[in-house]
Amino acid sequence: MAEEKKLSDIGWKDFKKLPLSEKGAYFHGKHTLIAQQFTRAEIEELCMLATRIKRINKRREGANFLKGLLSDKRAMLYFAQPSSRTYLSHNAACQILGLDTMDVRDQKTSSEVKGETPEDTIRTFSSYADLIIMRHPVGGFAERVAWMMAHTGREIPVLNAGSGADQHPTQALLDVYTLRRSFENIGGIDGKHVVFVGDLARGRTVRSLAWMLSLYKDMTLYFIAPESLQIGQDILDQLDEAGTKYVVSEDFASAMPVADAIYMTRIQDEWDVEGESSTTDASDYHIGAEHMDIIKDTCAILHPLPRRQEISTEIDNDPRAVYWRQMRNGMWIRAALILKTFGREQEANQYYDDYKPEA
Ligand code: NCD
C-alpha cells in the first residue's frame, strides 16, 4: 500500500475527485469504506484472522478471552436502509469482541426528522462511540462521514456496511472469505471462473467483489444479466486496468458449465425510478434443481441474500449451495476486521499460537 495520507489534510472537493485507487491511502488502517482500499495481502490476513477467531471462540475460555479484547469500546450501528444479515452479523461480531453496541435503524427515530443534517446526526453518534458501522442510501456518504470527522478532531473509524448502489466492502470481504474456503482443496481462488448473475448494474455487492477478485491471478469473471442491468463500465475499466479477463453476456446457460462459482443476485428494484424492473424479464437468471447436473461438482453457489426467486429453495441442501455458510462467514470476517481496525489482532494471533485451538 502506498504511503498513508491524512483525511484532515485534504478538502472535501479535492478528496471527492480522487480516483478510487488513490482514496485508499486516506483510509488505510482506520476506515473501511471502499473495496479498492484493500491489497490482496490484507484480505488474506483478514481471512486467516477470521478463521482463528472462529476457532478460538469455540471454547468458553477462548470466547471469554475474545470478549475482553475490545470491552472498553462502543460501536454505533447506523443503518438508514433495510438490513438483516449485515446488521446482525456486525452486531454479533461486536459482541464476540466485547464491544457494546448502540443503534439507529430507522431515521424516523433520530433527530433527522427535526431537520438535523445527517452530518450533524453522525457527529453526535461519534461523541458516544468509538466506531461507526453504517449503511446509507447515498453513495459515498460513508466517505463523507469519515472525512467530516477527520475535520472535527474526533476521527473514529467508519465501516461502510453498504452505501448507495456503489460499494459494499465488508460483503466483498466475506464473499472472498467464502470463495477461499470453498476452493481450499482445489487450488484456491487463483485461476477460477466466477459467474455473476442478476442485477449487476445496481448490485453493490457484485461491484465491490468483482474488483476484489481482480487482485487474484488468472481470473475470468462473467457478468450475466439482461442488457439494462449489466455491470457498470467503471468496473470493467478497473478490470481492464488490472488485466483481469471478463465476459459480458446475457447467456447464463453457456456460462453455467464453466463456472467454479456462481454468484446470484436479486433484482434491486428499490432503485427503480419508474418501475422499470417490472418490464425486464429476469426469468432466465435463475438456478434450480434442473441445473444441478450441468454445473461442476465443485461449483460454489453464492448469494449475498436476501433472495427472491433467483435460487430455488430445492437446492438449499445441495453441498454446492454455500449461501447460508457465506452469511455466517460474515460474522467472522467482520470480527476480524473490527479487531484489526483497533490494531489488536496480534493478541488474538498470540492466543491462537499459544493454545492452537482445533479446527
Ligand atoms: C445486499 C445489500 O444490501 O446490498 N445484502 C446484504 O448486505 N447481504 C444485497 C441485496 O440487498 O440484494
Residues whose N, C-alpha, C, O or C-beta is under 5 A from the ligand:
A	BS01	NCD	R85 T86 G162 R204 T205 R266 P304 L305 P306
